[in-house]
Amino acid sequence: MQKFSVSTRLLLGAGMAAAVCWTAADMLLVGFVQPPQPETLFAPALAAGLGDDADMAALMLTASPQRLLWGVLPATFSAVLYLVSVFGVWRLMRPSWAARFCCALLFAGYALSPLGHAGFYFVGAAAQALRQSTADGALLLSLFQQFIQILEIHWLSSVGLLALGWLLFAVQTLRGQTVLPRKSAGCTPLPVGIFIALGCALFPRAEWAAMMGGATLNLAQLVFFVSAYRAVGK
């Protein structure tokens, strides 16, 4: 296998460190078992106003303010490590337009991810305020819906860009256009993430499954960066 400088392993190590931080943050922020009837947790008028967002509103109701806060900080302060790791991914790929496009997708996805992640904090805090509201809650409901909109725009954009980037990387690996063996395509985030998500779905009422399910993407990226780090060290 091609010889690599220490700096390449450091770049991949940055991805490992970021994935650990983001996994812990995900588990703290959204690692909760979904209540079976979330609409019953709010006043009837508020439940009607929440509509399809009732599931999201109910998800973090039991979280303490400290847990929500620490569900954000490790991620936002380690996001730069994910950005650094993209240069490690670049070194794994043979120079081509596909490599440039792949890394551009990953970089953009990681750049958008802090606000997408932190959005869950504001949604959770607003949902808790809604539940405690003794007034009609119209202003709080409007604020909650605005937070949901910001969350969806940034989170879906980030996850979508990352998914496309990792899909392209997996395809290039299968085509022999990376320095990794073709079989290592199975350790890229998309197949690993699907495996984790399907496994967690088998245990819908288990807290450990909820925590792992909430951290699916970052757990999958952790698997990839660990496997790539080991591969380039051989």
KEDO-714621 format. One line per 10 residues: for each residue x, y, z of C-alpha. Coordinates in nm, 3 decimals, m for minus. Layout:
<rs>
X Y Z; ...
</rs>
This chain:
<rs>
0.000 0.000 0.000; 0.109 0.357 m0.064; 0.325 0.516 0.208; 0.162 0.801 0.396; 0.306 1.086 0.594; 0.219 1.130 0.958; 0.018 1.439 0.868; m0.234 1.229 0.675; m0.302 1.016 0.980; m0.334 1.332 1.187
m0.597 1.463 0.946; m0.792 1.139 0.974; m0.738 1.149 1.350; m0.907 1.489 1.354; m1.209 1.321 1.196; m1.203 1.052 1.464; m1.191 1.311 1.741; m1.472 1.513 1.585; m1.687 1.202 1.542; m1.641 1.111 1.911
m1.742 1.462 2.019; m2.041 1.473 1.787; m2.155 1.124 1.885; m2.156 1.221 2.253; m2.336 1.545 2.170; m2.602 1.367 1.964; m2.668 1.118 2.242; m2.714 1.396 2.495; m2.922 1.620 2.272; m3.162 1.386 2.092
m3.102 1.043 2.248; m3.452 1.004 2.392; m3.725 0.745 2.346; m4.012 0.903 2.155; m4.333 0.926 2.368; m4.610 0.707 2.217; m4.872 0.985 2.205; m4.681 1.314 2.197; m4.986 1.528 2.125; m5.132 1.442 2.468
m4.839 1.611 2.641; m4.958 1.956 2.537; m5.277 2.154 2.583; m5.531 2.067 2.310; m5.504 2.408 2.144; m5.125 2.385 2.133; m5.131 2.024 2.012; m5.352 2.128 1.722; m5.114 2.411 1.637; m4.812 2.182 1.651
m4.959 1.940 1.399; m4.690 1.716 1.251; m4.426 1.885 1.468; m4.570 1.730 1.786; m4.321 1.442 1.769; m4.027 1.679 1.760; m4.177 1.896 2.033; m4.216 1.597 2.265; m3.874 1.442 2.200; m3.667 1.656 2.438
m3.928 1.745 2.702; m3.757 1.543 2.975; m3.409 1.684 2.912; m3.257 1.913 3.171; m3.119 2.249 3.053; m2.769 2.125 3.136; m2.812 1.814 2.922; m2.936 2.018 2.627; m2.646 2.260 2.666; m2.385 1.984 2.679
m2.555 1.825 2.383; m2.446 2.128 2.182; m2.105 2.240 2.312; m1.891 1.933 2.225; m2.022 1.944 1.869; m1.994 2.314 1.793; m1.645 2.346 1.940; m1.514 2.043 1.750; m1.674 2.121 1.413; m1.343 2.258 1.288
m1.194 1.909 1.327; m1.447 1.772 1.080; m1.348 2.047 0.835; m0.981 1.955 0.881; m1.061 1.587 0.823; m1.183 1.662 0.470; m0.821 1.717 0.369; m0.748 1.368 0.497; m1.030 1.231 0.282; m0.882 1.418 m0.015
m0.550 1.239 0.035; m0.727 0.903 0.023; m0.866 0.975 m0.324; m0.686 0.971 m0.656; m0.690 1.324 m0.805; m0.996 1.375 m1.026; m1.304 1.592 m1.066; m1.493 1.336 m0.856; m1.244 1.374 m0.571; m1.275 1.752 m0.581
m1.654 1.737 m0.593; m1.669 1.481 m0.312; m1.453 1.691 m0.081; m1.646 2.007 m0.169; m1.970 1.833 m0.070; m1.822 1.710 0.258; m1.672 2.049 0.342; m2.000 2.229 0.275; m2.195 1.971 0.477; m1.964 2.006 0.775
m1.971 2.386 0.750; m2.351 2.386 0.779; m2.367 2.124 1.052; m2.311 2.337 1.368; m2.627 2.544 1.320; m2.821 2.237 1.210; m2.714 2.060 1.528; m2.761 2.355 1.764; m3.108 2.405 1.621; m3.225 2.104 1.821
m3.131 2.289 2.141; m3.356 2.584 2.059; m3.639 2.355 1.948; m3.611 2.155 2.271; m3.602 2.465 2.491; m3.900 2.618 2.310; m4.096 2.292 2.341; m4.036 2.284 2.716; m4.156 2.643 2.744; m4.466 2.553 2.542
m4.553 2.270 2.777; m4.523 2.498 3.081; m4.716 2.783 2.920; m5.029 2.888 3.109; m5.144 3.137 2.844; m5.269 3.052 2.497; m4.907 3.008 2.388; m4.955 3.164 2.045; m4.629 3.360 2.057; m4.432 3.062 2.189
m4.587 2.839 1.925; m4.483 3.084 1.653; m4.130 3.096 1.794; m4.115 2.716 1.809; m4.222 2.690 1.446; m3.956 2.941 1.342; m3.691 2.736 1.523; m3.817 2.423 1.347; m3.784 2.598 1.011; m3.425 2.705 1.077
m3.341 2.357 1.206; m3.487 2.180 0.905; m3.317 2.405 0.651; m2.969 2.367 0.798; m2.991 2.008 0.924; m3.141 1.866 0.606; m2.895 2.062 0.392; m2.600 1.943 0.599; m2.705 1.579 0.608; m2.796 1.581 0.240
m2.459 1.722 0.135; m2.272 1.477 0.357; m2.475 1.184 0.227; m2.397 1.279 m0.132; m2.030 1.327 m0.052; m1.997 0.991 0.123; m2.193 0.817 m0.152; m1.949 0.952 m0.409; m1.655 0.842 m0.193; m1.801 0.491 m0.165
m1.850 0.473 m0.542; m1.494 0.588 m0.603; m1.367 0.328 m0.357; m1.555 0.054 m0.541; m1.407 0.181 m0.868; m1.056 0.160 m0.726; m1.017 0.538 m0.731; m0.908 0.563 m0.369; m0.603 0.417 m0.199; m0.828 0.203 0.018
m0.916 m0.154 m0.084; m1.250 m0.191 m0.262; m1.399 m0.391 0.025; m1.354 m0.092 0.255; m1.649 0.073 0.077; m1.857 m0.122 0.328; m1.700 0.084 0.607; m1.800 0.418 0.457; m2.066 0.613 0.650; m2.371 0.536 0.433
m2.376 0.154 0.460; m2.262 0.166 0.822; m2.528 0.425 0.903; m2.801 0.215 0.740; m2.689 m0.086 0.944; m2.696 0.114 1.269; m3.035 0.270 1.193; m3.195 m0.065 1.106; m3.051 m0.225 1.418; m3.177 0.052 1.646
m3.522 0.039 1.485; m3.562 m0.314 1.620; m3.567 m0.174 1.976; m3.797 0.131 1.962; m3.848 0.153 2.340; m3.486 0.097 2.444; m3.298 0.402 2.567; m2.963 0.274 2.439; m3.114 0.229 2.093; m3.255 0.582 2.102
m2.913 0.720 2.193; m2.734 0.523 1.922; m3.007 0.602 1.670; m2.978 0.972 1.742; m2.605 0.953 1.676; m2.627 0.730 1.367; m2.444 0.955 1.123; m2.159 1.041 1.356; m2.118 0.683 1.475; m2.095 0.580 1.110
m1.835 0.847 1.044; m1.639 0.731 1.348; m1.628 0.379 1.203; m1.503 0.516 0.873; m1.230 0.737 1.017; m1.106 0.459 1.246; m1.094 0.210 0.959; m0.922 0.459 0.726; m0.673 0.557 0.998; m0.580 0.194 1.048
m0.562 0.128 0.675; m0.315 0.407 0.602; m0.096 0.292 0.888; m0.032 m0.048 0.731
</rs>
